[in-house]
């Protein structure tokens, strides 16, 4: 009896590891300026080497496209943004991964490149974000969480090993050294409300309406102002304003260069 051909498979059946990873980490271009990265690996959104390579591919596409202004990371799995790294896969699968463009292992390579992206990066957390899920949130520019559903943690010390995605460097900048040590050493879950109070996330939001919850802030009309320019800014101007603001946040501007609104006027 002949084996069934690939044409008999359902159209959504992954045929390679790359296809499987692309199905679990989906990139959706909502517009030229707005992209969305959705984790969809039920039941826990566990990430392993194939998914990390997919994240590297996505961050490379973002780096290469100057039209992208905003990238949102979210989850399609109820109650889980991302549980943790795949601890059941053979250690050699992770240890033997080729270094990324920064020269580091692909996990810290992705985190470093994510933190340096020119577009604004936002993480929407509805469910548990632990281990690498928390680290992705920390590497992004902004984090918005569900007040009812979000639980964030760095569980690694409780399991007997240290975190590998850079929370020791990024977390103290957000919550201070003492609270960062509390989070890292206690390895306990922090709910959305406490995470907001600590500064772990920008804001914890209650679910609104009966549709899919949105933890990211919704656009709203701005009040009229006589100080606003009469013409609508172009995508290029908005993108440049975002890049200048992010550069200032990182302390990357030089005193000899104009900054902020002055730089935009001269551009």
N, C-alpha and C positions, 0 to 999 in steps of 0.2 A: 504493500500500500504506500502510495506516494505521500510525502509530507505536504501539508497544506501550504500553498504559496502565501507570500506576504499580502497578496490582494484579498485573501479571505479574512484577514485580521480587521478588527474595528478600526475606523479611521483615527481614533485617538490612542491607539496602542503604541507605546514607545518602542522604537526599533533599535536604538543604541543608547548607551549611557548618557550621551549628550542630549538626545531627545528626552530621556527620562528626567534629566536635571532641568531642562528647559520647561518641562511640564510642571515641575515642582517649584521652580523660581521663574515666574512669568513676568516678562517685561511688556507693558502696555503703553503705547504712545498715544495718550489722550489728545495731544496736539503737538505741534513742533516744539512748543515751549514747556509742556507739562507731561512728564513721564511718571509711570507708576510701576513699582516692583512689588509683586504679590507672592508671598510664600504660601504654597499649597501642597503640603506633604503630610496628610493626616496619618495618625491621629494627633501627633505632637509637634509637627514641623521640625523634626530633627534634621540637622545639617551634617553632611559628611563631605569627603573629598570631591565627589562629582558636583555637589551644590556649590562648594567654595569656588571651583573652577568656573561655574556658571556666573557666580557673583563677580569674579574677576573679569569675565567677558563683558558683563553688563557695565561695570565701572569703566572699562575701556571704551565702550560705545559712548558713554556719557562724556568722557574726556575728549573724545574726537568730534563731538557735535556742538558747535558754538551756539546753536539755536536753543538748546535746553536751558531753561531758567529755574525750574522746580522739579524735584524728584521726591515722590512720597513712597515710603516703604510700609506695607501693611500685610495682613494675613487673611486668607480665605478660610482658615480653620477656626471654628468656634472655640473660644476659651484658651487658645494658644497662639501667641505671636511667634515665638520660637522657644522650644524647650531647652535644648542644649546641643552640643556637638555629639556626633555619633560615637559613643564610647564602646560599642560592640564590634565595630569594624576592625579588621586587623590593623595594629599600630603601624605596620610597614606601609599601608596605603597612605597614611598621612605623612609619615616621616620621609617617604621617598618622593613627595611632590616637588616638582621643580620650583625654584624661587621665582617670585614675581618680578616686575620691572624695578622695584625698589631694592632688590637683592635679598629681601626677607622671605620667610616661609609664606605661602599664599594667604594664610589667615591674617597675620599682622600686616602683610602687604595690602590686602583688601581694606583693612581698617584704616591704614595710613592714607591710602589713596581716596577713600571715602571722605575722610576728614578734610582733605585738601581740594575737593571738587569745587569748581567755580559756581555751578548752580546751587541754589539753596536746597538742602536735604532735610526732610521731615520724616520722622518715624511715628506712625499711628499704632498705639498699643492697646489692643482689646483682648485681654487674656494674659497668659503667663509669658514673661520674657526673662529667661534665666540663662546664665552662662553666655554663650556667644550671642544670644538674642539681646541681652542687656548690653553687650559690648558693641553691637551694631548701633543700638540706640545712642550710646555714649559717643560714638564716632560721628554721628549725624549732627547737623546744626541745631535742630529743635526736636523735642519729644513731646507728644501729646498723648495722654492716657485716659482710659475709661475709669471713672471714679468707682464704678461697681465691679468691673471685671478685671482690671489690670493688677498683676502681681509681678514685681520685678525683683531679681536676686542675682547675686554672684555666689553660687553654691559651692564652688570648687574647693575652698579650704575645708569645708565640712566633709568633703569626700576624700580629702587627703592629698590634694595637689593644688598648684597655684594657677590662677587664670592666665590664659595665653593671648588674649586679644586686646590688651592694653588698658584695662580698667584702673590699674594702680596709678597710671599717669593722668587719665581723663576724669575720673570720678572726683578726686580732691578739688579740681578746678570748679566743679559744680556745687559740691556740698561742703567743702572744707575737709581738712585732714582728719579731724576727729570722727566725723560722721562717715567719711570714706572707710576708715579703719573699722568702724562699727559694722558697716555693710559687708565689707570683705571678710572680716574675721568671724563675725557671727553667722554669716552665710544664711541668714533668714530671709524669707519673702517680705517685701514691703508693698503694701497696697497702694492704689493710685492716690488716695488722699494724703497719706504720709509721704509718698514720693514727691508730691507737689510741695508740701511743707518743707521738705529737705532741700528741694531744688534739683532732685534727681530727674524730674520732668518739668517742662515749662508750665503745664496746666493739666489738671485732672478734670474731665468734663463728664457731666451726667448724660445718659442716653436721652435723646430727644426724638419724640415721634415713634412710630411703629416700624419705620423702615430700618435698613441696616444702619447700625450706629456709626457715627462719624466722630472720631476723637480729634481730628484736626479742626482748627477754627474755620468756620464757614465765612465766605466773603460777605461783606456788608457794605451798604452805600456809605460813602464818606460825606460828612456835612460840607456845605459849600464854604469856601474860604477865599478871601480876596488876595491871599498870599500865594495862591496856586497859579501856575502858568496857565494861560488861556488855551493852549493847544495840548492835545493828548500826547504824552511821551511815547516815543517809538519803542519797539521791542529792544532795539539796540541800546537805547538810553536806559531802559529798565535793567537790562542785563549788565550794563556797565556800572550802574548804581549798586546792584547786588554784589558785583565783584569788588568794588571799592569798599563797600561796607564790610564784607567778609575779610578783606585784606587788613582793614583797620582792626578788626576783632582779633586777628592773629598777631597784631603788632608788626605787620610787614611793611608799613609805609615808612618812607624815609623823610626826615624833617625837611629836606631840600625840595621835596615834591609837594605840589598842592594836594589837598585831601578834601574829601566830602564834596559839598556843593560847589566849592571853588574849582575843583578839578572837572566837574561836570560842565561848568560854564565855559571853561577853556577848551573842552573837547570839541 
